[in-house]
């Protein structure tokens, strides 16, 4: 079972595949299935070749499966969509029958956790399609920061909560309770990082996740954001949300300290994404113009493996992770713009 999932993951996301291989064996099938189901949902949402109504219907079918329904309607649609999706997205759709079969083999309580996270994730993607559309009416923005954070909670916080509850099931955490809230903040931070990193690509599709209330304070409209000459006015908004991302990710210190030091695989799987988030933010903020950020950058394979193999000290002590995180944080935030928006 694990070998089949690993094969699918290797052709879907090499960074996630590397992280998931670091998980304890007992956790790997459930987490892998959850990721592949969410990745399939994302592929559907992104498949512009399909009419928006059809994509919403497919997400509805997947949400119905998450609620305990039959996967048959969703599986029937996956075959056609796989032929239209970009190569890295077609794999989970093409292999969805196998993924569903493997999902049925994981313990029932893990299935329940996965279904709950998948339902929340699908809800966030339905927001993408229902609220933003495909850019047919120009660039549309979220109205408020609360709207943005609620979206990040569904698309980032819910998967992170699932990961935490899986860790609780498999005895990898020293404590629980408050950690679920911490996990949701960290997941939201990862999604915020992704939004800032993907800004040019989203603007081309008519989507501005940055809130309109902040753009108004910066004297810029969503339509103006796509123009390179708007970079100077946009930068304070980027810095505001980068700072918010860093604050949320700061809770990673508390989270790592709750992962038992006898669980090096869990610590490795957690540390990698946390450090990559900070490094990605630094790269975004370093650009003279946010419009020059690549649409969908891919972390080089060598960089991924170097990041993981270079972590033995982090796996051994909490202090080493905290020192590394704070160094990245201070480096990232040094020299922030004096015109940053208020929080």
Secondary structure, DSSP 4 states (H G I P E B T S, - for coil): -HHHHHHHHHTT-HHHHHHHHTS-HHHHHHHHHHHHHHHHHHHHHH-TTS-HHHHHHHHHHHHHHHTT--SHHHHHHHHHHHHHS-HHHHHHHHTHHHHHHHHTTS-HHHHHHHHHHHHHHHHHHHHIIIIITTSTT--EE-SSHHHHHHHHIIIIIHHHHHHHHHHHHTT-BS--TTHHHHHHHHHHHHHHHHHHHTHHHHHHTTEE-S-HHHHHHTT--HHHHTSGGGHHHHHHHHHHHHHHHHHHHTTHHHHHHHB-TT-HHHHHHHHHHHHHHHHHHHHHHHSSSGGGS-TT----HHHHHHHHHT-HHHHH-HHHHHHHHHHHHHHHHTT--TTPPP-
